C-alpha cells in the first residue's frame, strides 16, 4: 500500500468531513454552492463561481460508494503525483485539473445542454488525472485492482475506453449522470 502524502491525506479527510456533514444535516445542503452549475455560469450568476473550483470536494450524499471509490483510487495514485509535484506544485496540479474539467463541462453544456446541463460533483476528474500521470510515469507497475492484477497503463486505457463509450452514449442521449467528460479532460 502506498504511504499517503500530506495533501492527499488532507483532501481525503476534507472529502470525508464534507460528506459526513451532508449526511448529518440532510436537506440543508450546506455545501451545495460548491457544485459545478454550468447553467448558473451561463446565466452569469455569481453564486455559481465557487463551483468552478469546489465541485471536486463534494460526493453523492446518498451513497458512500461514490466517496469510497474516488478516495480509494486517489489514495492509490495521487501520492506519487504529490511526490513528483511536492507541496504547492501538487495543489496547482490539482486545481489546474479541476478548472480544466469545469471549462470542458461548461463548453459541452453550452453546446449540448440536454446532455451536459446538470450539476456536477465529485473528484473523479482529479483521480483520473492522477491515474493518467501514474500510468505515464510507471506504465508497467503492477498492482491489484479488486481481484485482478493489472499494469497501470492497462487500467488507464480500460478506464478511458469505458469513459469514451459512456461519453458517446451521453452525446447520443443515452448516458447516465456520471461526468465522464471531466474524467477525459
N, C-alpha and C positions, 0 to 999 in steps of 0.2 A: 504494500500500500504506500502511496505517495505521502510524504510528510506535507501537511498543509502549511502554506506560507502566510505571512501576516495579513495581506489584503484579501487573500482567498478566505481565510478564517473570518475576517470582518464581514465580507459580503455574505457568506453562509449564515453567520449569526444574524445579520440585518434582515436577510430574507426570512429566516425563521421567526424573528420577533414580529415583523410586519404581518406575516401570515397568521401567527398566533393572535395578535391583536384583532385582526379581521375576523377570526373565529370567535373570540371572546365578546366582540361587540357586533353581532350580526345586524345587518340592515343599516348600520350607521355609516359604513364605507368611509372610514376616516382617511384613507389614502387614495380614494378614487380619483383625486385630482392628478395623480401620478400616472394614470392610464394614458396611453397614446390615443388621442382623439383627433383623427385626421379631418373629420367633418368640422370640428371646432376650429382647427387651424385654418382650414379653407375659408371658414366664415369670419376669420380674423379675431376670434375670441382669445383674449389674453389669458384667460383661465386654462387654455389648452397648452400653453407653452411648457409648463413643468413636465408634461407627458413626453416631450421630446427626449428628455434626459432621465425620466424616472420610471418608464414602463417596465424596465428590466428588474425593478425592485419588487414588483407585485407578482403574485401567483394566485391561481384559482382558489378562492377561499372555501369552495365547496368540496374540494378534493385535495388531499395531501399528496397524491401521486404526482401532480404537476410540479410541486415544490421538490419532492424527493428525487424525481428523475433529473431535473435540472441541477439540483445540488450534487447528486452523485456524479454526473458527467462533469460538472465544473470541478469537483474535487479530484477527479481523475486527471484532467488535462490542464487546468489553469495554473497549478503550482509551477509547472515547467515554464509556462509563459511568464509568470512573475519572476522566476529565477533569471530568465533571459532579459526581461524588461523590469528590473527591480524598482521598487518604490513608485515614485511619481510617473515613471515611464509605463508601468503596468496600468495605473489609473488612466493615463492618456490613451493607451491602447483600448482599455475597456470603454471609455466614453466615446472614443472615435467610432468603435464598432456600434455602440448604441445609437449615436447620431446618424451614422450611415444607414443603419436599419430603419430608423424613423424616416429619413429622407426618401428611401426607396418605397416604404409603405405609403408615404404622403403622395408621391408621384403615381403609384399604382391606384391609390384611392381616387385621385383626380381623373385618371384615365378609365378606370373600371370601378365606379363607386358601389355597384351592387355586389361585386365580388370581394372588394377590399375596404369597404367603408365602415367597418365595425371597430370597436375599441380593442386595443392590443395591450396585453400584459405578458410578462414572463421574461426569463433570462435565456431562452433557448438560442437566441442570436449570439449572445456573448459566449455561451457554452460551445456553440458550433464554431465560432471564430477560434476559440482555444483548441478545439479538436483539429481544425484546419492547420493551425500553426504547429501543433504537436505532430500531426501526420506529415507535414512538410519537413520538419526537422528530424524526426525519428520514424521514418516510414516503416521500417522493419521491426520496430519494437512490438513484441507480442505480450498480450495480457488477456485475462479472461473477461469477456463481456457476457454476463449472465453465465451460461454453461458452455460457451464456445470460446476457444482460444482463437484470437484474431490478431492480425497485424493492424497497426494504427492506420496505415493508408487504406487498407481494405475496409475497415469500419467507416472511415471518412467517405470513401466512394459509395458504399452501400447507403449511408445516410443521405448523401447528396442525391443519389438515384431516387430514393423514396421521396425526398423533398421536391425534386423536379417533376415527378409524376403527380404528386399532390398539387403542385403549383399549376400544372397544366389542367388538372381537373378543376381547380378553383377558377381559372380563366374561362373554362367551358361551363361554369355554373354548377359544378357538381362537387366542389370542395367542401371541406369542413371549416371549422373556425380556428384552425391552427395557422399561425402566421408564418408559413413556410417561406414566404418571400423574405422575411427578416433572417431566417436561417441561411438563405442563399446570398444575402447581401455581403 
